[in-house]
Amino acid sequence: MIRQIRYFQSVVRNNSFSEAAEECHISQSAISQQIKALENELGFSLLERYNRKFALTPAGEYFYKKSLVLITDYEQMCREAAKLAHGDETVLKIGYLRSHRSPELYQALEEFSIQYPSVDLQLLCGKHEGLFDLLRTGGADLVFNDQRRAFSNEYVNMILTTNRMYIELAARNPAAELSSVTVQELKNIPCILVASREQQTNEKEFYKTIIGIQGEILYADNLEEA
């Protein structure tokens, strides 16, 4: 019956037998037969059919809502029972930048959880250097981070995306009239970085060796001070 309930949920969720059949990887006639078999076993109709359209019966609407909770509990029960049976637990520890706000990461985590429900995800947020420490010491299996240092052979480095770098110039500076500037054109202008004392050495190395800043580097604790 669990499988038939899943088929029923798919039909309701997609509002289509054909799309539900595609989602469940069975034929449309097969999923229709499974819904009928479920109705026969329950002893009441879940759907009212009108040619190629359908609507939930009051009983069907109630059953659908309650079945969502039922299937969630059933899946959780299976996961917990599997852990007891196998005597082990698979945990994937993922670190991510505290300031990260991109929805892509959370969407990817959700899709991963659906595809691999037996793997427990442990999420760890932190700052740049803290995430590198977690990776180096085994506290995390992978981390999502900005490139704040040169790539190292200690890690597998994968570039997921690249972004433009924006700078702020004083309005009185002649270079402010340009629509864009190169790093070389900034060589005579001091660069102010917002960084804590613990981060200053790594930030300086990053901007000098990776970005290519050639001028003097000054530090500020926050944007207002900068």
C-alpha positions in Angstrom: 0.0 0.0 0.0 2.9 2.4 0.7 3.9 2.3 -3.0 0.3 3.0 -4.1 0.1 5.9 -1.6 3.2 7.4 -3.2 1.6 7.1 -6.6 -1.5 8.8 -5.3 0.6 11.6 -3.8 2.4 12.1 -7.1 -0.8 12.3 -9.1 -2.2 14.9 -6.7 1.1 16.9 -6.5 1.4 17.0 -10.3 -2.3 17.3 -11.0 -1.8 14.9 -13.8 -1.7 11.2 -14.3 0.8 11.4 -17.2 3.2 13.7 -15.3 2.9 11.5 -12.2 3.6 8.4 -14.3 6.7 10.0 -15.8 7.9 11.0 -12.3 7.3 7.5 -10.9 8.9 5.8 -14.0 5.8 3.7 -14.8 3.2 3.9 -17.5 0.1 6.0 -17.2 -2.2 3.0 -17.4 -0.2 1.3 -14.6 -0.4 4.3 -12.3 -4.2 4.6 -12.9 -4.6 0.9 -12.1 -2.6 1.4 -8.9 -4.8 4.2 -7.8 -7.9 2.2 -8.4 -6.4 -0.7 -6.5 -5.7 1.6 -3.5 -9.3 2.9 -3.6 -10.6 -0.7 -3.7 -8.5 -1.6 -0.7 -9.6 1.5 1.2 -13.3 1.0 0.3 -13.9 4.6 -0.9 -13.0 6.9 -3.8 -10.1 9.3 -3.6 -10.7 10.9 -6.9 -13.7 12.0 -9.0 -12.9 11.5 -12.6 -14.3 13.7 -15.4 -13.1 12.4 -18.8 -9.4 13.4 -18.7 -9.7 15.6 -15.6 -10.1 14.7 -12.0 -10.7 16.3 -8.6 -10.1 15.1 -5.0 -13.1 13.8 -3.1 -13.5 15.2 0.4 -12.2 11.8 1.7 -9.4 11.9 -0.9 -8.3 15.4 0.3 -8.3 14.3 3.9 -6.4 11.1 3.0 -3.8 13.0 0.9 -3.0 15.5 3.7 -2.7 12.7 6.4 -0.7 10.5 4.0 2.0 13.2 3.7 2.7 12.9 7.4 2.4 9.1 7.3 5.0 8.7 4.5 7.4 11.1 6.3 7.1 9.1 9.5 7.5 5.9 7.5 10.7 7.1 5.8 12.1 8.3 9.1 11.3 4.9 10.7 13.0 3.1 7.9 16.1 5.2 8.2 16.4 4.7 12.0 15.8 1.0 11.7 18.5 0.7 9.0 21.0 2.4 11.3 20.2 -0.1 14.1 20.4 -3.0 11.6 23.7 -2.0 10.0 25.3 -0.7 13.2 26.8 2.3 11.5 25.9 5.8 10.5 27.1 7.7 7.4 27.6 11.4 8.1 28.7 14.0 5.6 30.1 17.1 7.3 29.8 20.2 5.2 31.3 23.6 6.1 30.0 26.8 4.6 30.9 30.5 4.9 29.0 32.3 7.6 28.2 35.2 5.3 27.0 32.9 2.5 23.4 33.8 1.4 23.1 32.0 -1.9 20.0 29.8 -2.3 21.8 27.4 -4.6 23.6 25.7 -1.6 20.4 25.1 0.3 18.7 23.7 -2.8 21.6 21.4 -3.5 21.5 20.1 0.1 17.8 19.5 -0.2 18.2 17.5 -3.4 21.1 15.5 -1.9 19.0 14.6 1.2 16.2 13.4 -1.1 18.6 11.3 -3.3 20.6 9.9 -0.3 18.2 9.8 2.7 20.5 7.4 4.6 23.3 10.0 4.8 23.1 12.4 7.7 24.2 15.9 6.8 26.1 17.9 9.5 26.3 21.6 8.6 29.1 23.8 10.0 29.3 27.5 9.4 32.4 29.6 10.0 34.8 32.1 8.7 37.4 31.6 6.0 40.3 30.3 8.1 38.1 28.4 10.5 36.7 26.4 7.5 40.3 25.7 6.3 41.1 24.4 9.8 38.1 22.1 9.8 39.1 20.7 6.4 42.7 20.2 7.4 41.9 18.5 10.8 39.1 16.3 9.5 36.3 18.4 11.1 34.7 18.7 7.7 34.6 16.6 4.6 34.1 19.5 2.2 33.7 23.2 2.6 32.2 26.0 0.4 34.5 29.0 0.7 35.7 32.1 -1.1 39.2 31.8 -2.4 41.1 33.6 0.3 44.5 32.0 -0.4 46.5 30.3 -3.1 45.2 26.9 -4.0 47.1 24.1 -2.1 47.8 20.5 -3.0 46.6 19.6 0.4 43.0 19.9 -0.9 41.0 19.1 -4.0 40.2 22.6 -5.3 37.1 23.0 -7.4 36.0 26.4 -8.8 32.2 26.5 -8.8 31.8 30.1 -9.9 33.7 33.3 -10.5 32.6 36.9 -9.7 33.8 40.3 -10.6 35.7 42.2 -8.0 34.4 45.7 -7.1 36.4 48.4 -5.5 35.4 51.8 -3.9 37.4 54.9 -4.8 37.2 58.3 -3.3 35.2 60.6 -5.6 38.1 63.1 -5.7 40.4 60.4 -7.2 40.8 60.9 -11.0 40.5 57.1 -11.5 36.9 57.3 -10.2 35.9 58.8 -13.5 36.8 55.5 -15.3 34.1 52.9 -15.7 36.6 50.1 -14.9 40.2 49.9 -13.8 42.9 47.2 -13.8 44.9 46.1 -10.8 48.0 47.6 -12.4 46.3 51.0 -12.6 45.8 50.9 -8.8 49.5 50.4 -8.0 49.9 53.9 -6.5 46.7 53.8 -4.5 46.8 52.3 -1.0 44.3 49.4 -0.6 42.2 49.3 2.5 41.1 45.9 3.6 38.4 45.1 6.2 40.0 42.3 8.2 40.5 41.4 11.8 44.0 41.1 13.3 43.8 37.3 12.9 42.9 37.5 9.3 45.4 40.3 8.2 48.3 38.1 7.2 46.2 35.7 5.1 44.2 38.6 3.6 47.4 40.4 2.6 48.9 37.2 1.0 45.7 36.7 -0.9 45.4 40.2 -2.3 49.1 40.5 -3.0 49.7 37.0 -4.6 46.3 36.1 -6.1 44.6 39.5 -6.9 47.9 41.2 -7.7 47.6 44.4 -5.6 50.9 46.2 -5.8 50.4 49.2 -3.6 50.4 49.7 0.2 47.8 47.7 2.1 46.0 49.3 5.1 43.6 47.5 7.5 40.2 48.5 9.0 38.1 46.6 11.5 34.8 47.4 9.7 33.3 49.2 6.7 32.7 52.4 8.5 36.3 52.7 9.5 37.4 51.8 6.0 
